[in-house]
């Protein structure tokens, strides 16, 4: 790996996102194995999916946009 390609900021973000996803999945696994009613489990799962989509999608889209701007500026 070249020094130019290594980006410690990206690496730490990737680890943070991976840890968050793992914690969310583990929480849902424990919820699905609990004795909650089935319809409540489905409701909580759908609310969680919608909530995380609303939170994470703008962050990811802005990050892609910023990378495109930086790449364009580097080409000039």
C-alpha positions in Angstrom: 0.0 0.0 0.0 1.4 3.4 -1.0 1.5 6.2 1.5 -0.6 8.3 -0.9 -3.4 5.7 -0.9 -3.5 5.2 2.8 -6.0 7.4 4.5 -6.2 7.0 8.3 -9.4 9.1 8.4 -11.2 6.7 6.1 -9.9 3.7 8.0 -11.2 5.0 11.3 -14.6 5.9 9.8 -14.9 2.5 8.3 -14.1 0.9 11.7 -16.7 3.1 13.4 -19.4 2.3 10.9 -18.6 -1.5 11.1 -18.8 -1.4 14.9 -22.1 0.5 14.8 -23.6 -2.0 12.3 -22.4 -4.9 14.4 -24.0 -3.4 17.5 -27.3 -2.8 15.7 -27.4 -6.3 14.3 -26.6 -7.8 17.7 -29.3 -5.7 19.4 -31.8 -6.9 16.7 -30.8 -10.6 17.2 -31.4 -10.3 20.9 -34.7 -8.6 20.3 -35.8 -11.3 17.9 -34.9 -14.0 20.4 -36.8 -12.3 23.2 -40.4 -13.0 24.1 -41.8 -9.8 22.6 -44.9 -10.1 20.4 -44.0 -10.7 16.8 -45.8 -7.6 15.5 -43.9 -5.4 18.0 -40.6 -6.9 16.8 -41.5 -6.2 13.2 -42.5 -2.6 14.1 -39.3 -1.9 16.0 -37.2 -3.4 13.1 -38.9 -1.2 10.5 -38.6 1.9 12.6 -34.9 1.2 13.2 -34.3 0.7 9.4 -36.1 3.9 8.5 -34.4 5.9 11.3 -30.9 4.8 10.4 -31.6 5.4 6.7 -32.7 8.9 7.4 -29.6 9.5 9.5 -26.9 7.8 7.4 -28.0 8.4 3.8 -27.4 12.2 3.9 -24.0 11.6 5.5 -23.0 9.1 2.9 -24.3 11.2 0.0 -22.5 14.3 1.2 -19.3 12.3 1.6 -19.6 11.0 -2.0 -20.2 14.6 -3.2 -17.2 15.9 -1.3 -15.0 13.2 -2.8 -16.2 14.1 -6.3 -15.4 17.8 -5.7 -11.9 17.0 -4.3 -11.2 14.6 -7.2 -12.3 17.3 -9.7 -10.1 19.9 -7.9 -7.1 17.5 -8.0 -7.5 17.0 -11.7 -7.3 20.8 -12.4 
